[in-house]
Each structure stands twice: as C-alpha cells, then as structure tokens.
Amino acid sequence: MTDTGEKNMRVAMWYNNRDVRVEETPVPQIGPGELLLRVEASGICGSDVMEWYRLDRAPLVLGHEIGGQVVEAGNGVADFKEGARVSAAHHVPCNTCYYCLRGHHTMCDTLRKTNFEPGGFAEYVRVPAINVERGVFRLPDEMSYEEATFIEPLACVLRGQRTARMQPGNSVLVIGSGIAGLLHLQLARTLGAGRVVATDINEFRLNAAKRFGADAAIHAREDLPARFREVNDGYLADLVIVCTGATAATVQAFKSVERGGTVLLFAPTDPGVATPVSLNEVFWRTDVTLTTSYGASPYDYQTALEIIRAGTIPVRRMITHRLALAEAGLGFRLVAEAGDSIKVIIEPQK
C-alpha cells in the first residue's frame, strides 16, 4: 500500500481562467467504503472554464474527467484493490428517488450533491463510498488513462443523443466543433446517422470536424439552412445539436431544423441571456421538439467505456495537448480561448 498518511500533495488551484496556481494540500484521508486514487490523467472540460459558474466558489480544485489507480481501499471495499486501474464518476444518483425511477437520473438531488475530493487536477482524490458503489469503473487493460478521461464527456453526449431520440438515418447538424461537438458528430456516425454536418467559427476546429467524419464543415457565418439543404437533398436537419452557448447559434438551430425534427441544446448560455424565438414560426405546425441534456447516468458511463474500449470513436486522436500539473494554467487558457486545441489533458504525476 502506498504510504500517503500525513503527507501533502500538489494541486492546481483555480482562482480564475488566468490564475491557476500549483499549491500543496494534505492528501485526503479515506474512510470505510472509500477509495484513494492516484490521478494519472485528468481532462479539462469546457464547463471548467465557465467563470460565471465557478467564480463565487473560488478557489477550487477542478477536474472531473479522470483516469487513475487505486492506492488505498477503505474497509468494506471488495471490488477494487490497490493497483486497480479505474475511472470514477464525480456525480452519482441515488437510484431510488422520484427522478431516478422515471429515468431522469441527472435530476436527482443526490447526484447534484456528490463529488470526489478535491478534484481531478490533483495528485490524489478521495472517492466517497456512494461514488465507489455506483460510479467507479474498472479500465480494460487495453485502455490508457488518457483515454479514460473521455468516458465522462462521451457519457454526457450519449445521454444527449438518447434524450434527443437520435435515430439511424437522421441527418444531423452539429453547431460548435469543440470537444463536445466532435464527440457528437462521431457518435451520430456510430449510431447510423445519414449526413452529418458540423459548423464553427474556427478553421482549426472545422478542419478537425472533417478529419473526424463530418460530410461537410461549414463556417458558422454562412447561411446554414441554405448550405445544409445543398448537402442534404434539399432538406433541413432532422437533429440539430447546439454545442455552444452563443445566442446566434441557437437562432441558427431553429432555422436549420426540419419539420418533425429536434433541437438539442447541449451547452448552456451565460446567465441571464434570453434567446429570441417566435413560438408560432418555430414550433406551431412544425412538430419541432426542443430538448436539453445535463450530465450522464451510470448506464451512460458504462456504455461510453465500452465504445472507447472497442475503438469505435478514436478518442486518443482528439488529444492536442498533454501537460504537467505545473502547466495547468496554460491548459485552462488554451481551453478558454478555444483556438488551436481540442482536448487538453493534465497529467498530475508529472
């Protein structure tokens, strides 16, 4: 067993996107049913750089997309021993409440209160007993720690397309080609979509969309409805997935969805932002469905793990930066600027 008692560890403490400091804090002490993980890889999520969502709680150790190794198991833990290679969900549902029993696991109050300590941008994390019971996943031998960081984001994408009732043959428009958008377009392909078109305002990401299977990659300032019709036999999109919080993107989505189609709002706007929409023009007599998606259930995590294990979605090819913990500040800037990066991985042991 690794001796971590009474020792300090390094963490990347987030004050804001331009101020991330390497600090020392005590290694978490675990109790019965809990695990202590050594974090080997942790991905920076787009939500990690949403300052409006975080600043009132700063300073924080963020990071929830992790792959690591068990270094200590608390009393009563039978399934995971020292040395086990795992990924862990930071939020887990109770599975018994009103929402869980109706399939809305991410609306569960327990899910919204659970987390691991202190966060993935640290050398070690403590995984509470409820997370151990419902949200720790053993990694197959062929899956690397950095590939494991994609389990959580892909699980969220899976839930989104399940909520939007993605069907084989659907034509799909993905607005925003960051990491979420690129995962959405690849999952849509995996699920048998017809034509898949991606948009962005960034040429680097448009080129990435082409590499990862988009039939067309269109600059978002173009006439999207007209351009989509050109590549889809004159029809608009059966499913539009909005992966950016920009108001203009939501407006474009409503103009680009076919009658009987669905718009999935996958990314939040800034607080207080209102999107102008004519209910009559967009929804009346069109049978258009508008839906949202937040988080993922344990089922989605397990499915995402299997998709990555099978190599169906080549997630390793999406990594553009691998940074040591001391470079976490650079990582946050890269993700916040949304320039020439797709997936940024922090390796806390370096």
JOLIN-V19947 format. One record per pair of residues at least 24 apart in sequence whose C-alpha atoms are under 8 Angstrom apart, sorted by sequence separation. I is the first residue (numbers start at 1). J is the second residue. D is the distance in whole Angstrom. If there is no record, write none. Layout:
# JOLIN-V19947
[[I	J	D] [I	J	D]]
This chain:
# JOLIN-V19947
[[5	29	7] [42	66	4] [65	89	8] [90	114	7] [91	115	5] [167	191	7] [168	192	4] [169	193	5] [170	194	5] [171	195	5] [172	196	5] [173	197	5] [174	198	5] [175	199	5] [176	200	5] [189	213	8] [237	261	7] [238	262	6] [239	263	6] [240	264	6] [241	265	6] [242	266	6] [243	267	5] [244	268	7] [245	269	4] [251	275	7] [318	342	6] [319	343	5] [320	344	6] [321	345	6] [322	346	6] [323	347	6] [324	348	6] [325	349	7] [41	66	6] [42	67	7] [64	89	7] [90	115	5] [166	191	8] [167	192	7] [168	193	5] [169	194	4] [170	195	7] [171	196	6] [172	197	6] [173	198	6] [174	199	6] [175	200	6] [176	201	8] [239	264	7] [241	266	7] [242	267	7] [244	269	8] [245	270	7] [250	275	7] [251	276	8] [263	288	8] [265	290	8] [318	343	6] [319	344	6] [322	347	7] [324	349	7] [325	350	6] [40	66	8] [41	67	5] [64	90	6] [89	115	8] [90	116	6] [157	183	7] [167	193	7] [168	194	7] [169	195	8] [173	199	8] [182	208	8] [186	212	7] [247	273	8] [251	277	7] [260	286	6] [261	287	7] [262	288	6] [263	289	6] [264	290	6] [265	291	6] [266	292	6] [319	345	7] [324	350	5] [39	66	7] [40	67	6] [41	68	7] [153	180	7] [157	184	6] [161	188	8] [178	205	7] [182	209	6] [185	212	8] [186	213	7] [225	252	8] [247	274	8] [255	282	8] [259	286	5] [260	287	5] [261	288	5] [262	289	5] [263	290	5] [264	291	5] [265	292	5] [266	293	6] [39	67	6] [40	68	5] [177	205	6] [185	213	7] [224	252	7] [228	256	8] [247	275	6] [254	282	6] [259	287	6] [260	288	5] [261	289	6] [262	290	6] [263	291	6] [264	292	5] [265	293	7] [266	294	7] [39	68	4] [40	69	7] [154	183	7] [158	187	8] [177	206	7] [185	214	7] [259	288	6] [260	289	7] [262	291	7] [264	293	7] [38	68	5] [39	69	7] [157	187	8] [182	212	7] [225	255	6] [258	288	8] [37	68	6] [38	69	5] [177	208	8] [197	228	7] [225	256	5] [257	288	8] [17	49	6] [37	69	5] [38	70	6] [177	209	6] [224	256	7] [37	70	5] [38	71	6] [17	51	7] [36	70	6] [37	71	6] [16	51	7] [35	70	7] [36	71	6] [37	72	7] [35	71	8] [36	72	5] [195	231	8] [35	72	6] [36	73	6] [195	232	7] [35	73	5] [92	130	7] [16	55	7] [34	73	6] [35	74	6] [88	127	8] [92	131	6] [15	55	7] [33	73	7] [34	74	5] [91	131	7] [33	74	5] [34	75	8] [90	131	7] [93	134	8] [16	58	8] [32	74	5] [33	75	6] [89	131	7] [92	134	6] [15	58	5] [16	59	8] [30	73	8] [31	74	6] [32	75	5] [33	76	5] [34	77	7] [88	131	7] [92	135	6] [14	58	7] [15	59	5] [30	74	6] [31	75	7] [32	76	6] [33	77	5] [88	132	8] [91	135	8] [14	59	5] [15	60	7] [32	77	8] [90	135	8] [175	220	8] [13	59	6] [14	60	5] [89	135	5] [13	60	6] [14	61	6] [88	135	6] [89	136	6] [13	61	5] [14	62	7] [88	136	4] [12	61	6] [13	62	8] [87	136	6] [88	137	6] [11	61	7] [12	62	8] [86	136	7] [87	137	5] [86	137	5] [87	138	7] [86	138	4] [87	139	7] [85	138	6] [86	139	5] [66	120	6] [84	138	7] [85	139	6] [64	119	6] [65	120	7] [62	118	8] [63	119	5] [64	120	5] [61	118	6] [62	119	5] [63	120	4] [184	241	8] [61	119	5] [62	120	6] [63	121	5] [61	120	7] [62	121	6] [61	121	6] [181	241	8] [61	122	7] [87	148	6] [171	232	8] [87	149	8] [181	243	6] [89	152	7] [180	243	6] [87	151	8] [173	237	6] [172	237	5] [175	240	7] [178	243	8] [171	237	5] [172	238	6] [173	239	6] [174	240	6] [175	241	6] [176	242	7] [177	243	7] [170	237	8] [171	238	5] [172	239	5] [173	240	5] [174	241	5] [175	242	5] [176	243	5] [170	238	6] [171	239	6] [172	240	6] [173	241	6] [174	242	6] [175	243	6] [176	244	6] [2	71	6] [170	239	7] [172	241	8] [174	243	7] [175	244	7] [1	71	6] [2	72	7] [1	72	6] [166	239	7] [175	249	7] [164	239	8] [68	145	6] [42	120	6] [67	145	5] [175	253	8] [42	121	6] [66	145	8] [67	146	7] [66	146	8] [67	147	8] [1	82	7] [39	120	7] [67	148	5] [39	121	8] [66	148	7] [67	149	6] [39	122	7] [40	123	8] [65	148	8] [66	149	5] [39	123	5] [65	149	5] [38	123	6] [39	124	5] [65	150	7] [38	124	5] [39	125	7] [65	151	7] [37	124	5] [38	125	7] [65	152	6] [36	124	7] [37	125	5] [64	152	8] [65	153	7] [28	117	7] [36	125	6] [37	126	6] [28	118	8] [36	126	5] [37	127	7] [35	126	6] [36	127	6] [34	126	7] [35	127	5] [34	127	6] [35	128	7] [34	128	5] [35	129	8] [33	128	7] [34	129	5] [28	124	7] [30	126	6] [33	129	5] [27	124	7] [28	125	7] [29	126	7] [32	129	7] [35	132	7] [27	125	8] [28	126	6] [30	128	8] [34	132	6] [164	262	7] [33	132	7] [164	263	8] [164	264	6] [43	146	8] [41	145	6] [42	146	7] [160	264	7] [40	145	6] [41	146	5] [40	146	8] [43	149	6] [160	266	7] [42	149	6] [43	150	8] [41	149	7] [45	153	8] [12	121	6] [11	121	6] [12	122	6] [11	122	4] [10	122	6] [11	123	7] [9	122	7] [10	123	6] [9	123	6] [9	124	7] [190	312	7] [190	313	8] [187	313	7] [164	291	7] [186	313	7] [163	291	8] [163	292	8] [163	293	7] [160	292	7] [160	293	5] [159	293	7] [160	294	8] [204	339	7] [205	340	8] [159	295	8] [204	340	6] [156	293	8] [159	296	6] [202	339	7] [205	342	8] [156	294	7] [158	296	8] [159	297	8] [156	295	5] [179	318	8] [155	295	8] [156	296	5] [155	296	6] [159	300	6] [155	297	8] [158	300	6] [152	296	8] [156	300	7] [155	300	5] [155	301	5] [158	304	7] [154	301	8] [155	302	8] [155	303	7] [152	301	6] [155	304	5] [151	301	6] [154	304	6] [152	304	8] [151	304	5] [151	305	6] [148	305	8] [151	308	8] [178	338	8] [147	308	7] [135	298	6] [179	342	6] [134	298	7] [178	342	6] [179	343	6] [137	302	8] [143	308	8] [150	315	7] [143	309	6] [142	309	7] [147	315	6] [140	309	7] [147	316	6] [146	316	7] [106	294	7] [106	295	6] [106	296	6] [105	296	8] [106	297	6] [105	297	6] [146	345	7] [122	325	8] [93	297	7] [121	325	7] [92	297	7] [92	298	7] [89	301	8] [52	270	7] [52	271	8] [121	346	7] [123	348	5] [122	348	6] [123	349	6] [121	348	6] [49	332	7] [49	335	7] [44	331	7] [49	336	6] [44	332	7] [46	335	7] [45	335	8] [46	336	8] [44	335	7] [44	343	7] [43	343	7] [44	344	6] [43	344	6] [44	345	6] [43	345	5] [44	346	7] [22	325	7] [42	345	6] [43	346	6] [22	326	6] [41	345	6] [42	346	5] [21	326	8] [41	346	6] [42	347	6] [41	347	5] [42	348	8] [40	347	6] [41	348	7] [20	328	7] [21	329	7] [39	347	8] [40	348	6] [20	329	5] [39	348	6] [40	349	6] [19	329	7] [39	349	7] [18	329	7] [17	329	7] [12	325	7] [11	325	7] [12	326	7] [18	332	8] [17	332	6] [18	333	7] [12	328	6] [17	333	6] [17	336	7] [11	348	8]]
